[in-house]
C-alpha cells in the first residue's frame, strides 16, 4: 500500500534533490576563491551579484569567464553543462590599455 501513497517516488526524488544543486568556485585575479552552492537552474546573475557584494566591487567592473567564454547573467549552470566543482574566473575589466610605441621608418 505504501506504493499507492507515492512514498517510493519521494525517495527516488531525494538523490535528485542533491544533484539539483551545484558547487561552483569563483576565482579572482588575485587568487582569492569564493565558493557558492546554487541550483543548477538558477541564473548566474545571482552568483555574480553575490560575488561582487562580497568583494565590494561593481558588477560592471568584472567579467565572469567559464572555459574562456564570457558568461551572461541569464545563463544557468545546466545550460552551460557545468559540473560540480567547476571554476569561474572573475576578471577585472581593463579600460584603455593602448600601448604607445615608437614609430619606425623604412631605412632607419
C-alpha positions as CSV (number, residue, x, y, z in Angstrom):
1,X,0.0,0.0,0.0
2,X,2.9,2.3,0.5
3,X,3.4,2.4,-3.2
4,X,-0.1,3.8,-3.6
5,X,0.8,6.7,-1.3
6,X,3.7,7.7,-3.5
7,X,6.4,7.3,-0.9
8,X,8.8,5.4,-3.2
9,X,8.6,8.3,-5.6
10,X,9.6,10.7,-2.9
11,X,12.5,8.5,-2.0
12,X,13.5,8.5,-5.7
13,X,13.5,12.3,-5.7
14,X,15.9,12.7,-2.7
15,X,19.0,11.8,-4.7
16,X,17.8,14.1,-7.4
17,X,17.4,17.0,-4.9
18,X,21.1,16.7,-4.1
19,X,22.1,16.8,-7.8
20,X,19.7,19.8,-8.3
21,X,22.5,21.9,-6.6
22,X,26.0,22.5,-7.8
23,X,29.1,23.7,-6.0
24,X,31.0,26.4,-8.0
25,X,34.2,28.2,-7.3
26,X,34.7,31.8,-8.4
27,X,38.4,32.7,-8.6
28,X,39.6,36.3,-8.8
29,X,42.7,37.6,-10.5
30,X,44.3,37.9,-7.1
31,X,43.9,34.2,-6.5
32,X,41.1,34.7,-4.0
33,X,38.5,31.9,-4.2
34,X,34.8,32.2,-3.2
35,X,32.6,29.1,-3.1
36,X,28.9,29.0,-4.0
37,X,26.2,26.3,-3.9
38,X,23.3,27.1,-6.2
39,X,20.6,25.3,-8.0
40,X,21.5,24.1,-11.5
41,X,18.5,26.1,-12.8
42,X,19.4,29.4,-11.1
43,X,20.5,32.2,-13.3
44,X,24.2,33.0,-12.8
45,X,23.4,36.7,-12.2
46,X,22.5,35.7,-8.6
47,X,26.0,34.2,-8.1
48,X,27.7,37.2,-9.9
49,X,25.9,39.8,-7.7
50,X,26.7,37.8,-4.5
51,X,30.4,37.6,-5.6
52,X,30.6,41.3,-6.3
53,X,28.9,42.2,-3.0
54,X,31.4,40.0,-1.1
55,X,34.4,41.6,-2.9
56,X,32.9,45.1,-2.7
57,X,33.2,45.7,-6.4
58,X,30.8,46.9,-9.0
59,X,29.3,44.2,-11.2
60,X,30.1,46.2,-14.3
61,X,33.8,46.1,-13.4
62,X,34.0,42.3,-13.5
63,X,33.9,39.9,-16.4
64,X,33.0,36.3,-15.5
65,X,34.5,33.6,-17.6
66,X,33.9,29.9,-17.8
67,X,36.1,27.8,-20.1
68,X,37.4,31.0,-21.6
69,X,34.0,32.3,-22.6
70,X,32.3,35.3,-21.0
71,X,29.2,34.4,-19.0
72,X,25.9,36.2,-19.3
73,X,23.7,36.7,-16.2
74,X,20.7,34.9,-17.6
75,X,22.6,31.7,-18.3
76,X,22.3,28.7,-15.9
77,X,24.7,26.0,-14.9
78,X,22.5,23.5,-16.7
79,X,22.7,25.5,-20.0
80,X,26.5,25.5,-19.7
81,X,26.8,21.9,-18.8
82,X,28.7,22.9,-15.6
83,X,29.7,20.1,-13.3
84,X,30.1,20.1,-9.5
85,X,33.3,21.9,-8.5
86,X,33.8,23.8,-11.8
87,X,35.6,27.1,-11.6
88,X,34.5,30.5,-12.9
89,X,37.1,33.2,-13.4
90,X,36.4,36.7,-12.3
91,X,38.5,39.2,-14.3
92,X,38.6,43.0,-13.8
93,X,37.7,44.9,-16.9
94,X,40.6,46.7,-18.4
95,X,39.8,50.1,-19.8
96,X,42.2,51.7,-22.2
97,X,45.2,49.6,-22.3
98,X,46.6,51.1,-25.5
99,X,50.4,50.9,-25.7
100,X,52.3,53.8,-27.2
101,X,55.0,52.5,-29.4
102,X,57.9,54.3,-31.2
103,X,57.3,54.6,-34.9
104,X,60.0,53.2,-37.1
105,X,60.5,54.3,-40.6
106,X,61.8,52.4,-43.5
107,X,65.5,53.0,-43.8
108,X,66.2,53.6,-40.1
